[in-house]
Every structure is written in structure tokens, then in C-alpha cells.
């Protein structure tokens, strides 16, 4: 049975001081570094997975003698170095997805993955920076901290590039939608001018085309003159009305 001072999150064979274990809850919590009496307990997260709010905790303990546990598959890199490699692969995969993205939907989905990844990478670096301040003579910790910074920086830059690309794609799509609307508006304006130009003439023709005695019923040599006068007046009024419409626009 686990003693009250021992956390169930840590392996039972780790000789972590009770003061550090008492500072752990039932879950990993935020990424951070805990120190006490020469011991370091680094609480980190695995790279976040898409559509998952839960974070998988990873724990790394350094005893006063400078030994890190878990050791990992490589004595040189250690388990903490392997965790950094997981983050680096996740950033590389996001970079490939950014290179392949073409539409706004592609960039939006990429940002959904990049945002938690960049945030987690940044907090990981901050935790390792704190550990570095506590153990300044640890060479491996220095190298891990530098890797974490480079990885976090790459994730932040990639997130910014994806956001800029999304903004550009949205703006470009908006411009593409505005152009047809502009053409429709221009065509409608030309149609209004055309209708305004012929409206007075059509009105006059409609009036004089009624069954009203106006002296034009009999065709003789002088009859075309009044008709041409009506047409001229109608066209002149059409020009005036069209200019008024164009000026109001």
C-alpha cells in the first residue's frame, strides 16, 4: 500500500524525498521543476495529441550525485532526451503539414495542432531552464535545455507562419469574392444608365403613341420633323437623367 507521503505518480523504486512527493497531486499538473536538498524532480508532458485535453505526465528525477532516472534506451541521451526527440518529430511533422497546406481549412487544422504543441514546448523549456538554474554543473541538462529552446523556438515560428498564411488565405478569398460582386455592381450601373438614357424617349413615345389626335397622323413631307424633334428631345433628356444618376453614385 502506498504511504501517504509517497506519490502514486512516481515509480516505487525511486528514492525521491517525501518533501518533493508531497508536492505532487493525483495528476501531473503543469510542467515544472521541483527541488529539495540536492534532488531535482522535473515534471513534463508528452507531446499533445490532436483533440485531446488530457496531458500525459513524464517524470524525471536527478539525485544529488547527478544520476538521472529513468535512464532511457541511451545512456548518453537519457529518457529526457528521448522526450525532446518526440517533440522534435512532432514539430517536423507540423512543418511538413505546413508545406503541404494550401487552403484556409488546411491552415486552420494545422493551427489546432500547433497551438497546444507550441504552448507545451514553451513550458517544457521553462521547466528545464529552472532545472538548469538549480544544477548549473550538469552538462547534459545544459544540452537538453538548449535543445528545448531550439525546439520551442521552431514551434513558435511555425505557428506564426501558419497564422500569417491563414490570414493571407482568408484575405485572398475575400478579394476573390469581392471581384465578382464588383463586376455585378458595375454591370448593374451600366444597365441603370442605359435605362435612364432611354426612359424619357420611351415616355414621350408612349405618350404620343396613344390614340390622341396630335397632328402627326397624316404622313406628309413635314410630318417627320415633329417626330425627329420628339426623338431629339427624348435623347437629350436621357443624357441629363443618366448624368444625374452617375453623379449620385
VENFENRA-V117049 format. One record per helix or strand of 3 or more residues. SS is the DSSP state (@ for helix, = for strand). FROM is the first residue (numbers start at 1). TO is the last residue. If there is no record, write none. Layout:
SS_FROM_TO / SS_FROM_TO
This chain:
@_18_21 / =_32_36 / =_39_45 / =_57_62 / @_78_100 / @_104_134 / @_139_208 / @_223_248
